[in-house]
Amino acid sequence: MNTPVKSPMVELNDFASKSAADDDDRKDSSETWNDSSSGAGSADCEDDVFSDALTIQFHTGTFVYQLAAHIFLPLYIFMVNSYGQISTEINNILGSFLCPLCVYVMLVSYQMTPIENREPSMEGAYIIPLIYFLQHRLVIAIKYASMSRTEYFKFMTCLDRVLCCKYLAQVQLFQAWYDFNPLVIRFELSAASAKIGARINEIDLFIQNPDNSASALNQLRAWNAFLRGHDVIDYTSKPCKQLRPQKDGGYALSVYDFCEALLLHSTKMRAQTDTYCVRITTFFNWLNLSIPFIFLTYYSPKEELGASAEASMFFFYLSSTILNLCYAQLFYFLLYISVVDVIRQKSVFSNLNNMIRISDIMLQAELSSCTNKVTAKELQETELRVAEVMSIRSCCHRAKGKYVHMKFESESMRDTVSTVGSAPQPAVSAWSSGTNMHDPRMHSVDTTTSSFATPGPCTISAHVSGGEKARSSVLGERIYKDNEYHMLPRIDFNSSHNIVAWTHARLVMQNFGERFKFRLELYVIAAMAMLLVMMVVALFTLGMSQDRMRTFLTPWFMQVLLSVTMCVGFLIIIMQCGASVNSILQSHSQTLCSHALRLNRKVEKAQFQLQHETDPKKIDTLTEKVEHLKEIIEKLDSMTEIIDTNTEMRPFKVFGFEAQSSLTMSITTTAVSFYGVIITLLTNSSDTVYSALDR
C-alpha cells in the first residue's frame, strides 16, 4: 500500500471552536455530550480522531475485498486486521465466527435433509435468514468502502487494539451516528464548515444586553437553557460559557456552538421513538423467528425419522433460529437508524425555521400595533400563533394545568398594561442573586454566582388560578405564564450579522454528516432492491404454482410477507419525514422573504415620517433607522438567494430521489397492490394460468 498522506486535521481544527462539553456548567444537563468530547482544538485528542476526508468516498475494490472477507468464513482470518476486527470478546466471536458458521451449517443441513421430510415445514426456510445475513455483510463492506485511502490504511495497519476500537467507534453506524460520538460530531461540524468555506467559530450570533428590556432578558434565559440542552427555562444558573460577554453588555454565540446545540436538541427526538421501535421490531422479530416452528408443529412428520434426518433437521432449525434472532433484529434496527437520522434532520431544520418565524410574527404584530388599536382578541390570536411556533400549545395540553408555580416578586407587575407596542419596563440588573424556581434539573446549580433570577417586571408568573391571567408588557412574553417547556429562543434580525450567522448555521447543518448519510442511503437502496426482488419472486412463485394455497402456507412465503410489511413501513416513514424536511427547507426562504417584506413596510412608514418631520435630531434618527433597515433588507435578500439555490441543489433524497409525499403514496400503492394480487391469486383457480399458457 501507498504511504498515507498526513491527516488534514490540523487545518480542520481552525474551523472548529473549542467545545464546552468538558465544562462544569455544561454538565448540569443530562442530555449533554459524553465527557470524552474535549475541545475541538485540543491537541491531546487529535490522534484519536479517525476521519480525515471531507467528501463522500466509495472504493469498489475495498468493497469487494471486505464483502468477500466477511462472507467466506475461511478467508476472514487472513483478509482483515486481526487487531481491530478480531478479539476474544463474546460479541466479536458471535458476530465474526459463530453466526457466519451458522449460515454454512444451515445450508448444508438443509441439503442433507430428505425432500420428503423437508416439505412443507422446512421449504425455503433458509431464504430469509440468508438474505438478512447478506444485508448485514453488505453494510460492513460499505463501511470500509466509504473510508478514504488514508483512513483505510491507518485502520488496517493499526496494531493497537484499544486504538482500533476507538477507530471503529467513529465509523460504525450505531456507535458513531446513532449515538452521536462526540469526536464524530466535532469532525463532521469541522468538515461541513470547511465545505462551505467559513470559519464558523469566528462567525457569531449576537444577543442583546439583558438590561435593555424584559424581552431581552427572557431571550437570554431561553438561549442559556437551549445551549445547556434543557427543556425548562432556568432562572438561577449563570450564563453558560458558550455565551461570551461583549463590551456593550450583550452576548455573542459562535455558529459552531449554535450548531452543536441544535444537534443536542435533535437527539431528544430519538427518546420519543426508541421505545416504540424496540417493541415493534422485537415483536416482528419473534414472529419471524416463530414461523418455522409453527409450521414444524403443524406439519410434524407422521412417520419416524432416521437419525441422520433428525440430526440435519435439528441443526437446520438451530442455525436458522440463531441467524433470524441476530440478523433480523440488526436489519430492522439499521433501517431504524435511517429513520432516526431523518427525524433529527427534521428537528434541526424545524428549530432553525421556528427561530426566525417567531421574529417574523413579532414584527407583524409590531406593524399592526403602529396603525390600529389592537383588541384583546387580536392579541390572543397573535400569542396563540407564537405559542404554536414554539410548540407550547400541545405541551400545555399535555400538562393539564400542572404548571410551574412562580410568584411575582413585584406587586407592580400585576398592574402592567398588556398592550401591543407599548414600551417595555426597564429590567433591573440581570445578575442579582435569586432562588431556584423549582426546576428539578437544576439541583446542582451554584446559586451563589450571578444568575437570571431578577426581581421586578422581568420575572413572569407561570401560575394561573381562577381564570385570571398574568399580563406582560412585551408581546410574546406572556407565553411564559402558561408553561416553561420548549422555550425556543429567537434570532434577532435587527442585526445583519445574525442573518449571516443563521444562514451559515443552516448551510452547515445541511452539509453535516454527509458520509454517514451516504452510507444510510446506500443501505436503504439495498433494502429497497431486496424488497422488490422478494415481491417479484413471491408473486411469480405463487402465480406459477399448481397448488397456490400450499405454496402460500410455507415458512419462506410467510417470512417474505412479514419482511415486506416491515420494509414498506420503514420506507414510508423515511420518505414522509424526508418530504417534511424538504418542506421545512423551502419554508426557510419563505420566512426570510416575509420578514423582508414587513421590513419594507417599516421603511415606508419611516420615510413617510421623515417627509413630515422638521426636528433635525429626529430627522437624523429616522435617516439612520431607514439606512439600517435597508441594510437588513439587502442582507435578507442576498441570504434568501443563497438558501433558494442550496435548497434546489441539495434536497433530502431517499434512494436517489427527492423525498416527496407523492413517492410515499407510490410506495403505499405498490404494497397494497402486492397484497391485492396475492389475494386475487389465492381466490382464483390455479388452472387459469396453465390454460392461458396452453393457448
SULDA-V840184 format. One line per field, one symbol per residue. psi: psi as a letter, one per 40 degrees, with the letter a starting at -180 (. if undefined). Layout:
psi=???
This chain:
psi=iihiihhfddddddehihiedeidddeeheeiiieehaidehdeeddehdieidihihhddddddddddedhddeddeeihdddehieiddddddddddddddddddddddehiddediedeheeedddddddddddddddddddeiiddddddddehehddddddddeeeiddddddeghddddddddddddddefigeeehiihhiheediddddddddddddddefiehhhediihiedhhiideeaiihidddddddddddddddddeeddddddddddddddddeddddddddfhhdihiiddddddddddddddddddddddddddddddddddddddddddddddddddddddddddddddeddihhiddddddddddddddefddddddddfegihhiihehdeddehhghheihiihhiheeiiaihffheefeehheeiiaehhiaeehhiehhifehhiiiehhdeeedddieifghiihheehdddddddddddddddehfddddddddddddddddddddddddddddddeidgdddddfidddddddddddddddddddddddddddddddddddddddddddddddddddddddddeiehddddddddddddddddddddddddddddddddddgihihfeihhidddddddddddddddddddddddiieeddddddd.
